[in-house]
Amino acid sequence: MNLRTPLLSLVATALLATAASAADPIYTGRFSSAALSGYDAVAGCGEGRPVEGSAELTTEWRGASWRFVSPENLAAFRANPAAYAPQYGGYCAYAVAKGGTAPGDPKVWRIVDGKLYLNLNAEIGRRWAMDIPGYIAKADANWPTVLD
């Protein structure tokens, strides 16, 4: 018997329940103010991979600090943050579709129709990929009321 799948489901459910209480509009974790765990949202969209930003190149937007690898990326984000920021404030797109919140991992991402979506982990990312349009529709309907 494979206990991995039920264990992953149990952990995801616990995270959904825990994270759903008093969530911030942008996910930064408990002990940080850095969105995307410090990864550069512009580089991720342009380079097709997560790239850690620099603490020296930051801006504040929606109560979170956003880090970048270059002054050009910083300027691009400042000009249009909504074009680069992850959907659902960086929370897991699958969790939001299910009616809760869970941390989004900037290393488990997908760009769909020019928008950045994050998932909790690789397993949840695979589940989300099974019906991306359906999960996006559900998440769009749930967001931002899941923060309450």
Secondary structure, DSSP 8 states (H G I E B T S, - for coil): ---HHHHHHHHHHHHHHHHTSS--SS---SS--BGGGGB-HHHHHHHSS--B-EEEEEEEETTEEEEESSHHHHHHHHH-HHHHS-GGGGBBHHHHHTTS--B-EEEEEEEETTEEEEESSHHHHHHHHTTHHHHHHHHHHHTTGGG-
